[in-house]
Amino acid sequence: MAHMSVLAGGMDYIDLNFLGRSGIIASAVLKSAAGVAIVDPGPSSTLDALLKALARQGIAVQDVRQLLLTHIHLDHAGATGSLLRLNPAIEVFVHERGARHLIDPSKLMSSATRLYGDDMDRLWGAVVPVPAARVTSLYGDERLSAAGRVLEVAQTPGHASHHVTYFDRSSGVAFVGDTAGLRRGDGSYIMPPTPPPDIDLEAWRVSADRIMAWDPDTLFLTHFGPYRGARTHFQELFERLDSWSSLVRRLLADDAIDDQERERRFVDESRQELRRTVGEGEAEQYNRAGRLDYSWQGLARYWRNRLG
């Protein structure tokens, strides 16, 4: 059963229990007399869990005024159109590069289907177009009002070119989507999510600096939950991105093996490191949140382009 946890005054978050597993996808819920805003509502496959968790707090779908999307990947934003079918008055905030793919998801769906194949429906459920009139495009540096709060917006590419981060200065919480990676439990391992097609490691560092310039007290990760100590957190994330990149470049330079074998070796080495740090069972949960084979594909594409 999806449950709600307290994040800060007037803010909670819901564990969407993705595929029946806890600690994989979190939606943040901002509440006030002015209504409710949700950051990253998750996929349609967890919509029922989201609505039930809201209902237990006395929140109906009609109370939801805004959806704040960090980016349009299906694990973050797939339920957006389904929610607007239930409440057509919701306003959706998204980076301008993502807006057109919410309005017409056909390209997004074909790209995701290349990755997930026959698993699409089981993982993500329906992806419903969002009416253009309900979409507000963000370009970065806006200040917007949601659930009685003023949120600052920064463009934060790296994981995705259309990624934004929201900052609530009153509580010191930055809603970072995937920009700060994946982190679970005691937080002893921070996993970079680097799927294709538009990983950009240079832009990612600039985005981290942009977030740290806010001096946030707490990073709220869609995968999974709140963590304090932004500077140390990002330092660890980039150390791992550096070590993964070294491994990727080494494998790409090895002409004795094909791409399939390169991917296999990347996944094996990365998974061994993950298991050493968090143990077998927990490593499996990390892999559900961010698959290592997709991370290989994204980084291999990035470094091939960089190295020519």
NORSULJO-V659746 format. One line per field, one symbol per residue. ss: DSSP state (H for helix, E for strand, L for the rest). psi: psi as a letter, one per 20 degrees, with the letter a starting at -180 (. if undefined). A space follows every 50 residues. Layout:
ss=???
psi=???
This chain:
ss=LLEEEEEELLEEEEELLHHHLLLLLEEEEEEELLEEEEELLLLHHHHHHH HHHHHHLLLLHHHEEEEELLLLLHHHHLLHHHHHHHLLLLEEEEEHHHHH HHHLLHHHHHHHHHHHHHHHHHHHLLLLLLLHHHEEEELLLLEEEELLEE EEEEELLLLLLLLEEEEELLLLEEEEELLLLEELLLLLLEELLLLLLLLL HHHHHHHHHHHHHLLLLEEEELLLEEEELHHHHHHHHHHHHHHHHHHHHH HHHLLLLLHHHHHHHHHHHHHHHHHHHHLHHHHHHHHHHLLHHHHHHHHH HHHHHHHL
psi=pprpqpgrpjprqpoilpkjpqkgpppqopqrhiaqqppniarhijgggg hghghijkprhiiphqpophrjqhihjhighhhhhhniippppqqhhhgh iggnjgggghghhhgiciiggggiaqopqpphijpppqiqjrpqppljqp pqpqpmrfhqhkpqqppnhhijppnjdjhjapprcikipoppolqrilpo hghggggghgghhilqhppophnoapqrmgggghghghghhghggggghg hhiniiqrhghggghgggghhgggghgirgghhghghhhophhhhggghg gghghgi.
